[in-house]
Amino acid sequence: MNTRTEQHGNTEIGIIEYEGKEFAAFGSVITDTHISAYLGKAGVLTNWAGEAVGTYHITSTWSIPRSFVSSTMHQVYACVNGKTYTGRSAGVGMLFNGKLVRK
């Protein structure tokens, strides 16, 4: 199994090759108003390939006991390219979807 990413403007595509077939999906997407990226360890926001794209901090956490993905959900603030985004994530290694914080 081989993995790679392709960058198309502000959109990352993650590609996995398995038994001669390729499977592709969106990785991270960063726009002026929205972001999809991944929570890494120690407050580092990453793309699908694990490369740092910014920083984040969790402001609150609550229980979601009937979820098959995680037992907790987090409110996250992330800083990327000098812009602040807020949204939610199920934790480290999981996708963060956020929107631009308007000041």
Contacts in CASP RR format, 6 or more apart in sequence:
PFRMAT RR
TARGET T0000
AUTHOR 0000-0000-0000
METHOD contacts of the structure
MODEL  1
MNTRTEQHGNTEIGIIEYEGKEFAAFGSVITDTHISAYLGKAGVLTNWAG
EAVGTYHITSTWSIPRSFVSSTMHQVYACVNGKTYTGRSAGVGMLFNGKL
VRK
1 16 0 8 1.000
1 17 0 8 1.000
1 18 0 8 1.000
2 16 0 8 1.000
2 17 0 8 1.000
3 14 0 8 1.000
3 15 0 8 1.000
3 16 0 8 1.000
3 17 0 8 1.000
4 14 0 8 1.000
4 15 0 8 1.000
5 12 0 8 1.000
5 13 0 8 1.000
5 14 0 8 1.000
5 15 0 8 1.000
5 27 0 8 1.000
5 47 0 8 1.000
5 48 0 8 1.000
5 49 0 8 1.000
6 12 0 8 1.000
6 13 0 8 1.000
6 14 0 8 1.000
6 15 0 8 1.000
7 13 0 8 1.000
10 29 0 8 1.000
10 30 0 8 1.000
10 31 0 8 1.000
11 26 0 8 1.000
11 27 0 8 1.000
11 28 0 8 1.000
11 29 0 8 1.000
12 26 0 8 1.000
12 27 0 8 1.000
12 28 0 8 1.000
12 29 0 8 1.000
12 47 0 8 1.000
12 48 0 8 1.000
12 49 0 8 1.000
13 24 0 8 1.000
13 25 0 8 1.000
13 26 0 8 1.000
13 27 0 8 1.000
14 24 0 8 1.000
14 25 0 8 1.000
14 26 0 8 1.000
14 27 0 8 1.000
14 48 0 8 1.000
14 49 0 8 1.000
15 22 0 8 1.000
15 23 0 8 1.000
15 24 0 8 1.000
16 22 0 8 1.000
16 23 0 8 1.000
16 24 0 8 1.000
17 23 0 8 1.000
26 36 0 8 1.000
27 36 0 8 1.000
27 47 0 8 1.000
27 48 0 8 1.000
28 35 0 8 1.000
28 36 0 8 1.000
28 37 0 8 1.000
28 38 0 8 1.000
28 46 0 8 1.000
28 47 0 8 1.000
28 48 0 8 1.000
28 53 0 8 1.000
29 35 0 8 1.000
29 36 0 8 1.000
30 36 0 8 1.000
30 37 0 8 1.000
30 53 0 8 1.000
30 80 0 8 1.000
30 81 0 8 1.000
32 83 0 8 1.000
32 100 0 8 1.000
33 99 0 8 1.000
33 100 0 8 1.000
34 85 0 8 1.000
34 97 0 8 1.000
34 98 0 8 1.000
34 99 0 8 1.000
34 100 0 8 1.000
35 78 0 8 1.000
35 80 0 8 1.000
35 85 0 8 1.000
35 96 0 8 1.000
35 97 0 8 1.000
35 98 0 8 1.000
35 99 0 8 1.000
36 95 0 8 1.000
36 96 0 8 1.000
36 97 0 8 1.000
36 98 0 8 1.000
37 45 0 8 1.000
37 46 0 8 1.000
37 47 0 8 1.000
37 53 0 8 1.000
37 54 0 8 1.000
37 78 0 8 1.000
37 80 0 8 1.000
37 95 0 8 1.000
37 96 0 8 1.000
38 45 0 8 1.000
38 46 0 8 1.000
38 47 0 8 1.000
38 48 0 8 1.000
38 50 0 8 1.000
38 93 0 8 1.000
38 94 0 8 1.000
38 95 0 8 1.000
38 96 0 8 1.000
39 45 0 8 1.000
39 46 0 8 1.000
39 56 0 8 1.000
39 74 0 8 1.000
39 76 0 8 1.000
39 89 0 8 1.000
39 91 0 8 1.000
39 92 0 8 1.000
39 93 0 8 1.000
39 94 0 8 1.000
39 96 0 8 1.000
40 46 0 8 1.000
40 50 0 8 1.000
40 92 0 8 1.000
40 93 0 8 1.000
41 92 0 8 1.000
43 55 0 8 1.000
43 56 0 8 1.000
43 57 0 8 1.000
44 52 0 8 1.000
44 54 0 8 1.000
44 55 0 8 1.000
44 56 0 8 1.000
45 52 0 8 1.000
45 53 0 8 1.000
45 54 0 8 1.000
45 55 0 8 1.000
45 56 0 8 1.000
45 78 0 8 1.000
45 80 0 8 1.000
45 96 0 8 1.000
46 52 0 8 1.000
46 53 0 8 1.000
47 53 0 8 1.000
53 80 0 8 1.000
54 78 0 8 1.000
54 79 0 8 1.000
54 80 0 8 1.000
54 81 0 8 1.000
55 78 0 8 1.000
55 79 0 8 1.000
56 76 0 8 1.000
56 77 0 8 1.000
56 78 0 8 1.000
56 79 0 8 1.000
56 96 0 8 1.000
57 76 0 8 1.000
57 77 0 8 1.000
58 74 0 8 1.000
58 75 0 8 1.000
58 76 0 8 1.000
59 75 0 8 1.000
59 76 0 8 1.000
59 77 0 8 1.000
60 74 0 8 1.000
60 75 0 8 1.000
61 72 0 8 1.000
61 73 0 8 1.000
61 74 0 8 1.000
61 75 0 8 1.000
62 72 0 8 1.000
62 73 0 8 1.000
63 71 0 8 1.000
63 72 0 8 1.000
64 70 0 8 1.000
64 71 0 8 1.000
64 72 0 8 1.000
64 73 0 8 1.000
65 71 0 8 1.000
67 73 0 8 1.000
67 90 0 8 1.000
69 90 0 8 1.000
69 94 0 8 1.000
70 90 0 8 1.000
70 91 0 8 1.000
70 94 0 8 1.000
72 90 0 8 1.000
72 91 0 8 1.000
73 88 0 8 1.000
73 89 0 8 1.000
73 90 0 8 1.000
74 88 0 8 1.000
74 89 0 8 1.000
74 90 0 8 1.000
74 91 0 8 1.000
75 86 0 8 1.000
75 87 0 8 1.000
75 88 0 8 1.000
76 86 0 8 1.000
76 87 0 8 1.000
76 88 0 8 1.000
76 89 0 8 1.000
76 96 0 8 1.000
76 98 0 8 1.000
77 84 0 8 1.000
77 85 0 8 1.000
77 86 0 8 1.000
77 87 0 8 1.000
77 101 0 8 1.000
78 84 0 8 1.000
78 85 0 8 1.000
78 86 0 8 1.000
78 96 0 8 1.000
78 98 0 8 1.000
79 85 0 8 1.000
83 100 0 8 1.000
84 100 0 8 1.000
84 101 0 8 1.000
85 98 0 8 1.000
85 99 0 8 1.000
85 100 0 8 1.000
85 101 0 8 1.000
86 98 0 8 1.000
86 99 0 8 1.000
86 101 0 8 1.000
87 96 0 8 1.000
87 97 0 8 1.000
87 98 0 8 1.000
87 99 0 8 1.000
88 96 0 8 1.000
88 97 0 8 1.000
88 98 0 8 1.000
89 95 0 8 1.000
89 96 0 8 1.000
89 97 0 8 1.000
END
